[in-house]
Amino acid sequence: MFWQAVKRLNEYHAGATEKVLRTAGALTAKQFTAVVVPGQPALRDTLGHSCHAQIIHLSWWDGSMSGEESRRREFPVGNYPDVGAVRAMWQGVWRGTQTYLETLQCDADLERVHTRTRRDGQVQQALLYRGRGVRLGSKLRSTLASQMRLK
């Protein structure tokens, strides 16, 4: 039954991200790309990071890339100058996530082991799905919400 909870949690994650994007849509381009809290990234950068993390995790989950390949990918924030560009990226990520989630039929589908070699040479193994993408998304949405309140 855990696989069903994973699906529901990802659906919540998508809905919450859409709500943040709708709220961010009311900001000016300058507000969206400005640093609000010293030492913290701009709203655009935080949203972009959330999407990029989901892309990286999704490529592990669906097997389209190894952990090493997906971690080497780069996503320059300059490629996403406004909320519309970030929204388009998120919608593509969410479609891919939905496609992956549709393959889940039992808990065993979540038990694939992921092996990767860290930059320091250590080999790390972990269950492929640990909910990390959703947890990171929740943390980043909290950051975004507090920054938008400060605007």
TIDRENKOL-157393 format. One record per residue: x, y, z of N, C-alpha, C in turn; residue number from 1; residue in three letters. Coordinates in steps of 0.1 Angstrom, whole numbers, padded with zeros to 4 digits. Example, Ala and Ser with C-alpha at 12.3 -4.5 7.8 and 13.67 -1.06 7.14 Angstrom:
% TIDRENKOL-157393
R  n_c1  n_c2  n_c3 ca_c1 ca_c2 ca_c3  c_c1  c_c2  c_c3 pos code
R  0132 -0057  0078  0123 -0045  0078  0132 -0033  0078   1  ALA
R  0128 -0022  0071  0137 -0011  0071  0129  0000  0079   2  SER
***
This chain:
% TIDRENKOL-157393
R  n_c1  n_c2  n_c3 ca_c1 ca_c2 ca_c3  c_c1  c_c2  c_c3 pos code
R  0008 -0012  0000  0000  0000  0000  0008  0013  0000   1  MET
R  0021  0011  0003  0030  0023  0003  0030  0030 -0011   2  PHE
R  0030  0022 -0022  0030  0028 -0035  0018  0037 -0037   3  TRP
R  0007  0034 -0031 -0005  0043 -0033 -0003  0056 -0025   4  GLN
R  0004  0055 -0014  0007  0067 -0006  0017  0076 -0014   5  ALA
R  0027  0069 -0021  0036  0077 -0029  0029  0084 -0040   6  VAL
R  0019  0078 -0046  0012  0085 -0056  0004  0097 -0051   7  LYS
R -0002  0095 -0039 -0010  0106 -0033 -0001  0117 -0029   8  ARG
R  0011  0114 -0024  0020  0124 -0019  0025  0132 -0031   9  LEU
R  0028  0126 -0042  0032  0133 -0054  0021  0141 -0060  10  ASN
R  0009  0137 -0059 -0003  0145 -0064 -0004  0158 -0055  11  GLU
R -0002  0156 -0042 -0002  0168 -0033  0010  0177 -0037  12  TYR
R  0021  0172 -0039  0033  0179 -0043  0030  0188 -0056  13  HIS
R  0024  0182 -0065  0021  0189 -0078  0011  0200 -0075  14  ALA
R  0000  0197 -0068 -0009  0208 -0065 -0003  0219 -0057  15  GLY
R  0005  0216 -0047  0012  0227 -0039  0021  0235 -0048  16  ALA
R  0028  0228 -0057  0037  0236 -0066  0029  0245 -0075  17  THR
R  0018  0240 -0080  0010  0248 -0089  0005  0261 -0081  18  GLU
R  0001  0259 -0069 -0003  0270 -0061  0008  0281 -0059  19  LYS
R  0021  0276 -0057  0032  0285 -0056  0034  0292 -0069  20  VAL
R  0033  0285 -0080  0035  0291 -0093  0024  0302 -0096  21  LEU
R  0012  0299 -0092  0001  0309 -0094  0004  0321 -0086  22  ARG
R  0008  0319 -0073  0011  0331 -0065  0023  0339 -0071  23  THR
R  0033  0332 -0075  0045  0338 -0081  0041  0345 -0094  24  ALA
R  0031  0341 -0101  0026  0347 -0113  0022  0362 -0111  25  GLY
R  0019  0365 -0099  0014  0379 -0095  0026  0389 -0093  26  ALA
R  0038  0383 -0093  0050  0391 -0091  0055  0397 -0104  27  LEU
R  0062  0408 -0102  0068  0414 -0114  0081  0406 -0117  28  THR
R  0086  0407 -0130  0098  0400 -0133  0110  0403 -0124  29  ALA
R  0110  0416 -0120  0121  0420 -0111  0120  0414 -0097  30  LYS
R  0108  0413 -0092  0105  0406 -0079  0108  0392 -0080  31  GLN
R  0105  0385 -0091  0107  0371 -0093  0122  0367 -0093  32  PHE
R  0130  0376 -0099  0144  0373 -0100  0153  0379 -0090  33  THR
R  0147  0387 -0081  0155  0394 -0071  0157  0386 -0058  34  ALA
R  0168  0388 -0052  0171  0382 -0039  0163  0389 -0028  35  VAL
R  0155  0382 -0021  0146  0388 -0011  0153  0387  0003  36  VAL
R  0159  0376  0006  0166  0374  0018  0181  0372  0016  37  VAL
R  0189  0381  0021  0203  0380  0018  0208  0366  0022  38  PRO
R  0216  0360  0012  0222  0347  0014  0213  0336  0009  39  GLY
R  0201  0340  0004  0191  0330 -0001  0190  0333 -0016  40  GLN
R  0187  0323 -0024  0185  0325 -0039  0172  0332 -0041  41  PRO
R  0171  0338 -0053  0158  0344 -0058  0147  0334 -0059  42  ALA
R  0135  0338 -0059  0123  0329 -0060  0125  0321 -0073  43  LEU
R  0128  0327 -0084  0130  0319 -0096  0140  0308 -0094  44  ARG
R  0151  0311 -0088  0162  0301 -0086  0158  0290 -0077  45  ASP
R  0150  0293 -0067  0145  0282 -0058  0135  0273 -0065  46  THR
R  0126  0280 -0073  0116  0272 -0080  0123  0263 -0091  47  LEU
R  0133  0269 -0098  0141  0262 -0107  0148  0250 -0101  48  GLY
R  0154  0252 -0089  0161  0241 -0082  0151  0230 -0079  49  HIS
R  0139  0233 -0075  0129  0223 -0072  0126  0215 -0084  50  SER
R  0124  0221 -0095  0121  0214 -0108  0133  0206 -0112  51  CYS
R  0145  0211 -0111  0157  0204 -0115  0159  0191 -0107  52  HIS
R  0156  0193 -0094  0158  0181 -0085  0148  0170 -0089  53  ALA
R  0135  0174 -0092  0125  0165 -0096  0129  0158 -0109  54  GLN
R  0135  0165 -0118  0140  0160 -0131  0151  0149 -0128  55  ILE
R  0160  0152 -0119  0171  0143 -0116  0165  0131 -0110  56  ILE
R  0156  0132 -0100  0151  0120 -0093  0142  0112 -0103  57  HIS
R  0135  0119 -0111  0126  0112 -0121  0135  0103 -0130  58  LEU
R  0146  0108 -0134  0155  0101 -0144  0160  0088 -0137  59  SER
R  0162  0089 -0123  0166  0076 -0116  0154  0067 -0115  60  TRP
R  0143  0072 -0112  0131  0064 -0109  0127  0056 -0122  61  TRP
R  0126  0064 -0133  0122  0057 -0145  0133  0050 -0153  62  ASP
R  0145  0051 -0148  0156  0044 -0154  0162  0050 -0167  63  GLY
R  0158  0062 -0170  0162  0068 -0182  0177  0073 -0182  64  SER
R  0182  0075 -0169  0196  0079 -0167  0201  0072 -0154  65  MET
R  0214  0071 -0154  0220  0066 -0141  0221  0078 -0132  66  SER
R  0223  0075 -0119  0225  0086 -0110  0236  0096 -0113  67  GLY
R  0247  0090 -0118  0258  0098 -0122  0255  0107 -0134  68  GLU
R  0248  0102 -0144  0244  0110 -0156  0235  0121 -0152  69  GLU
R  0224  0118 -0144  0215  0128 -0140  0220  0139 -0131  70  SER
R  0230  0135 -0123  0236  0145 -0114  0245  0155 -0122  71  ARG
R  0250  0150 -0133  0259  0159 -0141  0252  0169 -0149  72  ARG
R  0239  0167 -0150  0231  0176 -0159  0231  0190 -0152  73  ARG
R  0231  0200 -0161  0231  0214 -0156  0218  0221 -0161  74  GLU
R  0213  0230 -0153  0201  0237 -0156  0203  0252 -0153  75  PHE
R  0209  0259 -0162  0212  0273 -0159  0199  0281 -0157  76  PRO
R  0198  0288 -0146  0186  0295 -0142  0182  0306 -0153  77  VAL
R  0192  0311 -0160  0190  0321 -0170  0181  0315 -0182  78  GLY
R  0180  0302 -0183  0171  0296 -0193  0156  0298 -0189  79  ASN
R  0154  0302 -0177  0140  0303 -0172  0138  0318 -0166  80  TYR
R  0136  0327 -0175  0136  0341 -0171  0124  0346 -0164  81  PRO
R  0113  0338 -0165  0100  0343 -0159  0092  0331 -0154  82  ASP
R  0081  0334 -0148  0073  0324 -0142  0067  0315 -0153  83  VAL
R  0064  0320 -0164  0059  0312 -0175  0069  0301 -0179  84  GLY
R  0081  0304 -0180  0092  0295 -0184  0093  0284 -0173  85  ALA
R  0093  0288 -0160  0094  0278 -0150  0082  0269 -0149  86  VAL
R  0070  0275 -0152  0058  0267 -0152  0058  0257 -0163  87  ARG
R  0063  0261 -0175  0064  0251 -0186  0074  0240 -0183  88  ALA
R  0085  0243 -0176  0094  0233 -0172  0087  0224 -0162  89  MET
R  0080  0229 -0152  0074  0221 -0142  0063  0212 -0148  90  TRP
R  0055  0217 -0157  0045  0209 -0163  0051  0197 -0171  91  GLN
R  0062  0199 -0177  0069  0188 -0184  0074  0178 -0173  92  GLY
R  0079  0182 -0162  0084  0174 -0151  0072  0166 -0146  93  VAL
R  0061  0173 -0144  0050  0166 -0138  0044  0156 -0147  94  TRP
R  0043  0158 -0160  0039  0148 -0169  0048  0136 -0169  95  ARG
R  0061  0138 -0168  0070  0126 -0167  0068  0119 -0154  96  GLY
R  0065  0126 -0143  0063  0120 -0130  0050  0112 -0130  97  THR
R  0040  0117 -0136  0027  0110 -0137  0029  0097 -0145  98  GLN
R  0036  0098 -0156  0039  0086 -0164  0046  0075 -0156  99  THR
R  0056  0079 -0148  0063  0070 -0139  0053  0064 -0129 100  TYR
R  0046  0073 -0122  0037  0069 -0111  0026  0058 -0116 101  LEU
R  0022  0060 -0129  0013  0050 -0135  0018  0036 -0136 102  GLU
R  0032  0035 -0135  0038  0022 -0136  0038  0015 -0123 103  THR
R  0035  0022 -0112  0036  0016 -0099  0023  0008 -0096 104  LEU
R  0024 -0005 -0093  0013 -0013 -0090  0014 -0020 -0077 105  GLN
R  0026 -0020 -0071  0027 -0026 -0057  0040 -0021 -0051 106  CYS
R  0041 -0023 -0038  0053 -0018 -0031  0066 -0023 -0037 107  ASP
R  0066 -0035 -0042  0079 -0040 -0048  0084 -0031 -0059 108  ALA
R  0075 -0024 -0066  0079 -0015 -0077  0088 -0004 -0072 109  ASP
R  0088 -0001 -0059  0096  0010 -0053  0109  0005 -0047 110  LEU
R  0112 -0008 -0048  0123 -0014 -0041  0136 -0016 -0049 111  GLU
R  0136 -0010 -0061  0148 -0011 -0069  0159 -0004 -0062 112  ARG
R  0171 -0010 -0062  0183 -0003 -0055  0190  0005 -0065 113  VAL
R  0194  0017 -0061  0201  0026 -0069  0215  0027 -0064 114  HIS
R  0225  0025 -0072  0239  0026 -0069  0246  0037 -0076 115  THR
R  0253  0045 -0069  0260  0056 -0075  0274  0058 -0068 116  ARG
R  0283  0063 -0076  0296  0066 -0070  0297  0081 -0068 117  THR
R  0299  0085 -0055  0300  0099 -0051  0312  0105 -0056 118  ARG
R  0313  0118 -0056  0324  0126 -0061  0337  0122 -0053 119  ARG
R  0336  0118 -0041  0347  0114 -0033  0352  0100 -0035 120  ASP
R  0345  0093 -0044  0348  0079 -0048  0341  0068 -0040 121  GLY
R  0333  0072 -0030  0325  0062 -0022  0314  0057 -0031 122  GLN
R  0311  0045 -0030  0299  0039 -0036  0288  0039 -0026 123  VAL
R  0277  0044 -0031  0265  0046 -0022  0253  0038 -0028 124  GLN
R  0246  0030 -0020  0235  0023 -0024  0223  0027 -0016 125  GLN
R  0211  0028 -0022  0199  0032 -0015  0187  0027 -0023 126  ALA
R  0176  0026 -0016  0164  0023 -0023  0161  0034 -0033 127  LEU
R  0157  0031 -0044  0155  0041 -0055  0146  0052 -0050 128  LEU
R  0134  0048 -0045  0125  0058 -0041  0125  0060 -0026 129  TYR
R  0129  0071 -0022  0129  0074 -0007  0120  0086 -0005 130  ARG
R  0113  0091 -0015  0104  0103 -0013  0112  0116 -0013 131  GLY
R  0125  0115 -0017  0134  0126 -0016  0129  0138 -0024 132  ARG
R  0124  0136 -0036  0120  0147 -0045  0108  0154 -0039 133  GLY
R  0099  0147 -0033  0087  0153 -0026  0092  0161 -0014 134  VAL
R  0100  0155 -0006  0105  0162  0007  0112  0174  0003 135  ARG
R  0121  0174 -0007  0128  0186 -0011  0119  0196 -0016 136  LEU
R  0109  0192 -0024  0099  0201 -0029  0091  0208 -0018 137  GLY
R  0088  0201 -0007  0081  0207  0004  0090  0217  0011 138  SER
R  0102  0214  0013  0112  0223  0019  0113  0236  0011 139  LYS
R  0115  0234 -0002  0117  0246 -0010  0104  0254 -0011 140  LEU
R  0092  0248 -0011  0080  0256 -0011  0079  0264  0002 141  ARG
R  0083  0258  0013  0083  0266  0026  0092  0278  0024 142  SER
R  0103  0276  0019  0112  0288  0016  0106  0298  0008 143  THR
R  0100  0294 -0003  0093  0303 -0013  0082  0310 -0006 144  LEU
R  0074  0303  0002  0062  0310  0009  0067  0321  0018 145  ALA
R  0078  0318  0026  0082  0328  0035  0088  0340  0027 146  SER
R  0095  0337  0016  0101  0348  0008  0090  0357  0002 147  GLN
R  0079  0350 -0003  0069  0358 -0010  0061  0366  0001 148  MET
R  0060  0362  0013  0054  0370  0024  0062  0382  0027 149  ARG
R  0076  0381  0025  0084  0393  0027  0083  0403  0017 150  LEU
R  0079  0400  0005  0078  0410 -0006  0069  0421 -0004 151  LYS
***
